[in-house]
Amino acid sequence: MNKFNTEKWTNIQTPFYYYDVDLLKQTLETAKNEADKRGYILHYATKANANPALLKLIFSAGFGADCVSGNEILRSVKCGADPKLITFAGVGKTDREIGIGLDNSIFCFNCESIPEMENIDVLAKAKHKIASIAIRINPDVDAKTHEYISTGKSENKFGISAWDFEKVIEKLEILSNLNFTGLHFHVGSQITDMSVFAEVCLRVNSFNQWFKERGFLLEHINVGGGLGIDYQNPDKNPIPDFASYFSIFEQNIKLYPGQKLHFEPGRSIVAQCGSLISKVLYVKEGKSKNFAIIDAGMSDLIRPALYKAHHHIENISSNKPYLVYDVVGPICESSDCFDKDVKLRETQRGDFIALRSAGAYGEVMASQYNLRAIPQPVYSENLQEFVP
Ligand SMILES: *Cc1c(COP(=O)(O)O)cnc(C)c1O
């Protein structure tokens, strides 16, 4: 609890995102060390948190970037990402966005359909460039996570399915401005059941073999992101178990000589270092329950409303005994509720409330709904050198 120095916050407008920079650095170091040991390459999934100060820190630790829009590519490059380590995924890349990727000579376009491959070929030809592409394969694996963050089942819109591979190969013969360099997979997010990753490996092996038998020995295999974090106990497990995660791949993936394994972690890198800090506006005593009405709402952190996601909630101003509250925001939507029946220390107007594990898919998803201000970032240490 004393990790939050609330005395420093008296003049800061709430709600705000608070980032524990030391924890982020430790997480980066752990992930990078575990990957380096095994020769794996990491591309941070920029969409999880595109805060420029954090991006600079992440890229300076040697991570590449995994982008899902042209603007993410531009920001990643501006914040120090090496274009030779930028991947670009997404089912609906526009001509402008593909142009940005080509102009920056990025590492790889992860293609999600044959029409997209045809379009990249046309645009590359016009710029007299060769585009490196991977095909994103939909491996039909159940990520056993929330349906909105599951992407690797055959009914999802993502990727190219096995029955289209023959057609892909035929097309590649004609599309002369494409260089086919890899296979890409990403089956979902917040995956905590490690057997899912073992299953992904088995699928990857058979696809990799299929392409090799047809003369395509690909330089890289990219298995995406998806490693989950502990939303229940952020203080017990502040750094995800990257060693166990990578060793699942080490044990199950079969690479051919010269092939490199790539990953695209997002949430596992940034989730635990961030908290949404809010103040209690009112405590309302209902008939059967108490409501803690806080000044943060779904416009600041949408995950609970969008995916029924759980964030650990703490009153970091109170030392009184625990009572039970529904913690709700001020926005005119019934879904603007962070959690029900939360055990909080006895709460009063003005107390600071921390919504933990909010570093991923938090600040980056904030909106102006109800014309509210976008919450500002506050850092545990001076990030001057990293603020652009
Ligand atoms: C979102 C995404 C990621 C990151 O997923 P996390 O669950 O945050 O690790 C990686 N790759 C692709 C293609 C994505 O869309």
The ligand as a Gaussian input file, in Angstrom:
#p B3LYP/6-31G(d) Opt

LIG

0 1
 C       -3.124000      -7.319000     -29.512000
 C       -2.085000      -8.070000     -30.220000
 C       -0.943000      -8.498000     -29.541000
 C       -0.725000      -8.282000     -28.057000
 O       -1.565000      -9.070000     -27.284000
 P       -1.387000      -9.099000     -25.682000
 O       -2.462000     -10.014000     -25.233000
 O       -1.584000      -7.707000     -25.195000
 O       -0.024000      -9.626000     -25.382000
 C        0.026000      -9.168000     -30.267000
 N       -0.114000      -9.404000     -31.592000
 C       -1.206000      -8.996000     -32.273000
 C       -1.300000      -9.286000     -33.734000
 C       -2.228000      -8.323000     -31.624000
 O       -3.310000      -7.944000     -32.305000

